[in-house]
Amino acid sequence: GRALLEHLRGVLPGHLVPSLVVWLERLPVTASGKVDRGALPAPVASGASGYRAPREGIEAGVAELWRDLLGVDRVGLDDEFFALGGHSLLATRLVARLGSVLGVSVGVREVFEHPTLAGLSGRVSWLRGAGRVSGPGVSRAAGAGPVPLSDAQRRLWFLDRLEGGSERYHMAQATRLRGLRVAALAAALTGLVDRHAVLRTRLVEGAEGPWQVVDAVDAGAGFAVETSRASGLEEAVAVARAFAGRRFDLSADWPLRVCAIELGAADHVVVVVLHHVAGDGWSVGILARELAALYRSAVAGTAAALAALPVQYGDYALWQHDWLASGVAARELAYWRERLAGSPGVLRLPSRVPRPSVSRHRGSAVAVRYEAALVSRVRTLCRSAGVTLFMALLAGFGLVLGR
């Protein structure tokens, strides 16, 4: 199982790597030959050999967070976060939960440096003793006035203004669905954008800079699902690509749009495009699950059983703005200015093609195959250093560029 997970971490983005792998002699099937999902056994993490149970207090508290985030039943002191299915996105969520639940300010780097439950619990205990507590958590605050952009939104807004919009920040997915009810899909999307204010947020520039403007959902009109027709799958792919590449106007458009391409009476290709300014890889999974629940409810004519959201993204943006204004931003900026002092502003690599003033991103991908023995040595290095394969390869790439 671990060898397979190691392989998947090397070829899949983090949010698509499974937390657990269960080996079966054969898949249970129904009478019609389809996989019988109800008969599949519940996944159980094997963990490390020689199980040592966490003790009451910090160890038990950290173990509970691991079980919740990783979806495992039992965690031992010698188990490693990344060996149980953790990745960088889950590490970020773990850090946030450690701050909100245990009140300790822990950095993502410390999760990589102390990957075992015992090691991370010891680090949390030390940080608590050193007085490194987390600041106040995010609470409902937006709605009383203009909401500033978060740092992530401000970066993308700046790049959008600099380059005039770019499809590089479009997160698009096309799915072929049979038996789709377009009206139910529109109703589900209306519920989704009503639930998540960031999906109906525009970034508007005012006298003091850019601000978030949250539009109300028009209950009468609902979310507008664009429709199209295609004579075959090849034409549908072309339509989907054109739809996914159409640029957003962040000041006028919502950062989510959907198109249903009809192939037949009960055959559609649904294209969902989310701008990175409103979500990331982790968000996609959340939105997909909630959209599915809302669609099922729309078809059945019932209300979806989704828990109310305690905060919206605008609340987080306000919290971050106040937190950075408290002096954190100045300290961080001074640190990085000192660390990067003397670094070149542009890395001038030898090239036969002159560097353009504005990056056009017209490069291509080159596939390279490495011998299994070399890959095994790299993975051994990663395990000994407590880093992911992506981190090691990125560091190696940086060293090459530095030379």
C-alpha positions as CSV (number, residue, x, y, z in Angstrom):
1,G,0.0,0.0,0.0
2,R,2.7,2.5,0.9
3,A,4.6,1.8,-2.3
4,L,1.5,2.5,-4.3
5,L,0.8,5.7,-2.4
6,E,4.4,6.8,-2.9
7,H,4.0,6.3,-6.7
8,L,0.7,8.2,-6.8
9,R,2.2,11.1,-4.9
10,G,4.8,11.4,-7.7
11,V,2.3,11.4,-10.6
12,L,-0.9,13.0,-9.2
13,P,-1.6,16.4,-7.7
14,G,-1.9,16.3,-3.9
15,H,-5.7,16.6,-3.7
16,L,-6.2,13.5,-5.9
17,V,-3.9,11.2,-3.9
18,P,-6.1,8.8,-1.8
19,S,-5.6,8.7,2.0
20,L,-5.8,4.9,2.1
21,V,-5.5,2.0,-0.2
22,V,-7.4,-1.3,0.5
23,W,-6.3,-4.4,-1.3
24,L,-9.1,-6.8,-2.4
25,E,-8.9,-10.2,-4.2
26,R,-11.8,-9.1,-6.4
27,L,-14.3,-6.2,-6.4
28,P,-17.9,-7.0,-5.3
29,V,-20.4,-6.6,-8.1
30,T,-24.1,-6.4,-8.4
31,A,-26.3,-8.8,-10.4
32,S,-25.9,-6.4,-13.4
33,G,-22.1,-6.6,-13.2
34,K,-21.5,-3.1,-11.7
35,V,-19.3,-2.4,-8.7
36,D,-21.4,-2.9,-5.5
37,R,-20.1,0.1,-3.5
38,G,-22.3,-0.8,-0.6
39,A,-20.5,-4.1,-0.2
40,L,-17.0,-2.6,-0.2
41,P,-15.2,-3.0,3.2
42,A,-14.6,0.1,5.3
43,P,-11.0,1.3,4.9
44,V,-8.7,0.8,7.9
45,A,-5.3,2.3,8.2
46,S,-2.6,-0.2,9.0
47,G,-0.3,2.3,10.7
48,A,3.1,1.5,12.0
49,S,4.1,-1.8,13.5
50,G,4.3,-1.9,17.3
51,Y,1.4,0.4,17.9
52,R,1.9,3.0,20.7
53,A,-1.3,4.7,21.8
54,P,-1.3,8.5,22.3
55,R,-1.6,9.7,25.9
56,E,-4.2,12.1,27.3
57,G,-3.6,15.7,26.7
58,I,-1.8,17.1,23.7
59,E,-1.0,13.8,22.1
60,A,-4.7,12.7,22.2
61,G,-5.7,16.2,20.9
62,V,-3.3,16.0,17.9
63,A,-4.3,12.4,17.2
64,E,-8.0,13.4,17.0
65,L,-7.2,16.1,14.4
66,W,-5.2,13.5,12.4
67,R,-8.1,11.0,12.5
68,D,-10.5,13.7,11.3
69,L,-8.4,15.1,8.5
70,L,-7.0,11.7,7.3
71,G,-10.2,9.7,7.7
72,V,-8.5,6.9,9.7
73,D,-9.8,5.1,12.7
74,R,-6.6,4.8,14.8
75,V,-3.3,6.8,15.0
76,G,-0.2,5.7,16.9
77,L,2.6,7.8,18.2
78,D,5.0,6.3,15.6
79,D,2.7,6.9,12.6
80,E,3.7,9.5,10.1
81,F,1.3,12.1,8.8
82,F,2.3,11.8,5.1
83,A,2.5,7.9,5.3
84,L,-1.1,7.9,6.3
85,G,-2.2,9.9,3.2
86,G,-1.3,13.5,4.3
87,H,-0.1,16.0,1.8
88,S,0.7,19.7,1.6
89,L,-3.0,20.8,1.5
90,L,-3.9,18.6,4.4
91,A,-0.8,19.9,6.3
92,T,-2.2,23.5,5.8
93,R,-5.6,22.4,7.2
94,L,-3.9,20.7,10.1
95,V,-1.9,23.9,11.0
96,A,-5.2,25.9,11.0
97,R,-6.9,23.3,13.2
98,L,-4.0,23.2,15.6
99,G,-4.4,27.0,16.0
100,S,-8.2,27.0,16.4
101,V,-8.5,23.8,18.5
102,L,-5.3,23.8,20.6
103,G,-4.5,27.5,20.4
104,V,-0.9,27.0,19.2
105,S,0.7,28.8,16.3
106,V,2.4,26.0,14.2
107,G,4.0,26.5,10.8
108,V,3.5,24.1,7.9
109,R,7.2,23.6,7.8
110,E,7.1,22.1,11.3
111,V,4.6,19.5,10.1
112,F,7.2,18.3,7.6
113,E,10.1,18.5,10.1
114,H,8.1,16.5,12.7
115,P,6.0,14.1,10.7
116,T,5.3,11.5,13.4
117,L,2.5,12.0,15.9
118,A,5.0,11.8,18.8
119,G,7.3,14.4,17.1
120,L,4.6,16.9,16.2
121,S,2.9,16.5,19.6
122,G,6.2,17.2,21.3
123,R,6.7,20.3,19.1
124,V,3.2,21.5,19.9
125,S,3.9,21.1,23.6
126,W,7.2,23.0,23.4
127,L,5.5,25.9,21.4
128,R,2.7,26.1,24.0
129,G,5.3,26.3,26.8
130,A,7.2,29.0,24.8
131,G,4.0,31.0,24.6
132,R,3.6,30.8,20.9
133,V,-0.2,30.9,20.9
134,S,-2.3,31.6,17.9
135,G,-4.2,34.8,17.4
136,P,-7.9,35.2,17.4
137,G,-9.7,33.0,14.9
138,V,-11.8,34.1,12.0
139,S,-15.3,35.2,12.9
140,R,-18.3,36.8,11.1
141,A,-17.3,40.3,10.2
142,A,-18.0,41.1,6.6
143,G,-21.1,42.8,5.5
144,A,-20.9,46.1,7.4
145,G,-18.7,47.8,4.8
146,P,-16.3,47.3,1.9
147,V,-14.1,44.2,2.3
148,P,-10.5,44.3,1.2
149,L,-8.9,41.6,-1.0
150,S,-7.1,38.8,0.6
151,D,-3.4,38.5,-0.2
152,A,-4.1,35.6,-2.7
153,Q,-6.8,37.7,-4.4
154,R,-4.6,40.8,-4.6
155,R,-1.9,38.8,-6.3
156,L,-4.3,37.5,-9.0
157,W,-5.9,40.9,-9.3
158,F,-2.5,42.5,-9.9
159,L,-1.6,39.9,-12.5
160,D,-5.0,40.3,-14.2
161,R,-4.5,44.1,-14.5
162,L,-0.9,43.6,-15.6
163,E,-1.5,41.0,-18.3
164,G,-5.1,41.9,-19.2
165,G,-6.6,38.6,-18.0
166,S,-5.2,35.1,-18.5
167,E,-6.7,31.7,-18.9
168,R,-3.8,30.2,-16.9
169,Y,-5.8,30.8,-13.8
170,H,-8.9,29.0,-15.0
171,M,-9.6,25.7,-13.2
172,A,-11.8,23.8,-15.7
173,Q,-13.3,20.4,-15.7
174,A,-15.5,18.7,-18.3
175,T,-17.7,15.7,-17.4
176,R,-19.9,13.6,-19.6
177,L,-23.3,13.0,-18.0
178,R,-26.2,10.9,-19.2
179,G,-29.7,11.7,-18.0
180,L,-28.8,15.2,-16.8
181,R,-31.6,17.6,-15.9
182,V,-30.3,21.0,-16.9
183,A,-33.0,22.8,-14.8
184,A,-32.0,20.8,-11.7
185,L,-28.3,21.7,-12.4
186,A,-29.2,25.4,-12.6
187,A,-31.1,25.1,-9.3
188,A,-28.2,23.4,-7.7
189,L,-25.7,26.0,-8.9
190,T,-28.0,28.7,-7.6
191,G,-27.9,27.1,-4.2
192,L,-24.1,26.8,-4.4
193,V,-23.4,30.4,-5.2
194,D,-26.0,31.5,-2.6
195,R,-24.1,29.4,0.0
196,H,-20.6,30.5,-1.0
197,A,-20.4,34.3,-1.3
198,V,-17.0,34.1,-2.9
199,L,-18.6,32.5,-6.0
200,R,-20.6,35.7,-6.6
201,T,-17.8,38.2,-5.7
202,R,-16.4,40.7,-8.1
203,L,-13.1,42.6,-7.6
204,V,-13.8,46.3,-8.2
205,E,-11.2,49.1,-8.0
206,G,-12.1,52.1,-5.9
207,A,-10.3,55.3,-4.9
208,E,-8.3,53.4,-2.2
209,G,-7.6,50.3,-4.2
210,P,-9.5,47.0,-5.1
211,W,-12.4,45.8,-3.0
212,Q,-14.6,42.8,-2.9
213,V,-18.2,43.3,-4.1
214,V,-20.6,40.5,-3.3
215,D,-23.7,40.4,-5.5
216,A,-27.0,39.1,-4.3
217,V,-28.5,36.0,-5.9
218,D,-31.5,36.8,-8.1
219,A,-34.0,34.2,-6.8
220,G,-36.1,34.7,-9.9
221,A,-33.4,34.3,-12.5
222,G,-31.1,31.9,-10.7
223,F,-27.7,30.9,-11.9
224,A,-27.4,31.0,-15.7
225,V,-26.1,27.8,-17.1
226,E,-25.0,28.4,-20.7
227,T,-26.1,25.8,-23.2
228,S,-24.7,24.6,-26.5
229,R,-25.1,21.7,-29.0
230,A,-22.5,19.5,-30.6
231,S,-22.9,16.9,-33.3
232,G,-20.3,14.6,-31.8
233,L,-17.8,14.2,-29.0
234,E,-15.0,15.8,-31.1
235,E,-17.0,19.0,-31.6
236,A,-18.0,19.0,-27.9
237,V,-14.4,18.9,-26.9
238,A,-13.7,21.9,-29.2
239,V,-16.7,23.8,-27.7
240,A,-15.5,22.9,-24.1
241,R,-12.0,24.2,-24.8
242,A,-13.3,27.5,-26.2
243,F,-15.6,27.9,-23.2
244,A,-12.9,27.1,-20.7
245,G,-10.5,29.5,-22.4
246,R,-12.9,32.5,-22.4
247,R,-11.4,35.0,-20.1
248,F,-13.1,36.4,-17.0
249,D,-13.5,40.1,-16.3
250,L,-12.9,40.0,-12.6
251,S,-14.6,43.4,-12.1
252,A,-17.8,42.4,-13.9
253,D,-18.0,38.6,-13.9
254,W,-18.6,36.0,-11.2
255,P,-15.6,33.7,-10.9
256,L,-17.7,30.6,-11.8
257,R,-19.4,29.7,-15.1
258,V,-21.0,26.5,-16.3
259,C,-21.9,25.2,-19.8
260,A,-24.0,22.2,-20.7
261,I,-23.2,20.9,-24.2
262,E,-25.9,18.7,-25.5
263,L,-24.8,15.6,-27.5
264,G,-28.2,13.9,-27.5
265,A,-31.6,14.0,-25.7
266,A,-30.1,12.6,-22.5
267,D,-26.4,13.0,-23.1
268,H,-24.5,16.1,-22.1
269,V,-20.9,17.3,-21.5
270,V,-20.9,19.7,-18.6
271,V,-18.0,22.2,-18.4
272,V,-17.3,23.9,-15.1
273,V,-14.8,26.7,-15.0
274,L,-13.7,28.2,-11.7
275,H,-11.3,31.1,-11.6
276,H,-8.4,30.6,-9.2
277,V,-9.3,33.9,-7.5
278,A,-12.2,32.0,-5.9
279,G,-10.8,28.6,-5.2
280,D,-8.0,26.1,-5.2
281,G,-7.4,22.4,-5.6
282,W,-9.0,21.7,-2.2
283,S,-12.0,23.9,-2.9
284,V,-12.8,21.9,-6.1
285,G,-13.5,18.8,-4.0
286,I,-15.7,20.6,-1.6
287,L,-17.7,22.3,-4.3
288,A,-18.1,19.1,-6.3
289,R,-19.5,17.3,-3.2
290,E,-21.9,20.1,-2.3
291,L,-23.0,20.5,-5.9
292,A,-23.9,16.8,-6.1
293,A,-25.9,17.0,-2.9
294,L,-27.8,20.1,-4.1
295,Y,-28.4,18.5,-7.5
296,R,-29.9,15.4,-5.9
297,S,-32.1,17.5,-3.7
298,A,-33.2,19.6,-6.7
299,V,-34.2,16.4,-8.6
300,A,-36.1,15.1,-5.6
301,G,-37.7,18.4,-4.7
302,T,-36.3,18.4,-1.2
303,A,-33.9,20.6,0.8
304,A,-30.2,19.6,0.8
305,A,-28.9,18.6,4.3
306,L,-25.8,20.9,4.2
307,A,-24.6,22.4,7.5
308,A,-24.6,26.2,7.7
309,L,-21.2,27.9,7.0
310,P,-19.8,29.6,10.1
311,V,-17.8,32.2,8.0
312,Q,-17.4,33.3,4.5
313,Y,-14.2,34.1,2.5
314,G,-14.8,37.8,3.0
315,D,-14.6,37.2,6.8
316,Y,-11.2,35.5,6.3
317,A,-10.0,38.4,4.1
318,L,-10.9,40.9,6.8
319,W,-9.2,38.8,9.5
320,Q,-6.0,38.5,7.4
321,H,-6.0,42.2,6.6
322,D,-6.2,43.1,10.3
323,W,-3.6,40.4,11.2
324,L,-1.1,41.7,8.7
325,A,-1.7,45.3,9.7
326,S,-0.8,44.4,13.3
327,G,2.9,44.4,12.4
328,V,3.2,40.8,11.0
329,A,3.5,42.0,7.4
330,A,6.3,44.5,8.2
331,R,8.3,41.8,10.1
332,E,7.8,39.2,7.3
333,L,8.7,41.7,4.6
334,A,11.9,42.7,6.5
335,Y,12.9,39.1,6.9
336,W,12.6,38.3,3.2
337,R,14.3,41.5,2.1
338,E,17.3,40.5,4.2
339,R,17.3,36.9,3.0
340,L,16.9,37.9,-0.7
341,A,19.3,40.8,-0.6
342,G,21.6,40.7,-3.6
343,S,19.5,38.2,-5.5
344,P,19.0,39.0,-9.2
345,G,15.6,40.4,-10.1
346,V,15.5,38.3,-13.3
347,L,17.2,35.0,-13.9
348,R,18.9,35.4,-17.2
349,L,19.4,32.0,-18.7
350,P,21.4,31.5,-21.9
351,S,18.9,31.3,-24.7
352,R,18.8,31.7,-28.5
353,V,15.4,33.5,-28.1
354,P,15.3,36.9,-26.5
355,R,13.3,37.2,-23.3
356,P,10.0,39.0,-23.9
357,S,9.0,42.0,-21.8
358,V,5.8,40.1,-20.9
359,S,5.8,36.4,-20.3
360,R,3.7,34.6,-23.0
361,H,3.8,31.2,-21.4
362,R,4.2,29.4,-24.8
363,G,6.5,26.7,-23.5
364,S,5.8,23.0,-23.9
365,A,6.1,19.9,-21.8
366,V,8.9,17.4,-22.3
367,A,8.5,13.8,-21.0
368,V,11.6,12.2,-19.5
369,R,11.8,8.6,-18.2
370,Y,14.2,7.7,-15.4
371,E,15.5,4.3,-14.4
372,A,13.7,2.7,-11.5
373,A,16.9,2.5,-9.4
374,L,17.3,6.3,-9.6
375,V,13.7,6.9,-8.7
376,S,14.1,4.6,-5.7
377,R,17.2,6.5,-4.5
378,V,15.3,9.8,-4.8
379,R,12.4,8.4,-2.8
380,T,14.8,7.1,-0.1
381,L,16.3,10.6,0.0
382,C,12.8,12.1,0.5
383,R,12.0,9.8,3.3
384,S,15.2,10.5,5.1
385,A,14.8,14.2,4.7
386,G,11.1,14.2,5.6
387,V,10.0,15.9,2.4
388,T,7.7,15.1,-0.5
389,L,8.9,14.1,-3.9
390,F,7.7,17.4,-5.3
391,M,9.7,19.3,-2.8
392,A,12.9,17.4,-3.6
393,L,12.5,17.8,-7.4
394,L,11.7,21.5,-7.0
395,A,14.8,22.0,-4.9
396,G,16.9,20.2,-7.5
397,F,15.4,22.3,-10.3
398,G,16.3,25.4,-8.3
399,L,19.9,24.3,-7.9
400,V,20.2,23.8,-11.6
401,L,18.8,27.2,-12.4
402,G,21.2,28.7,-9.8
403,R,24.2,27.3,-11.6
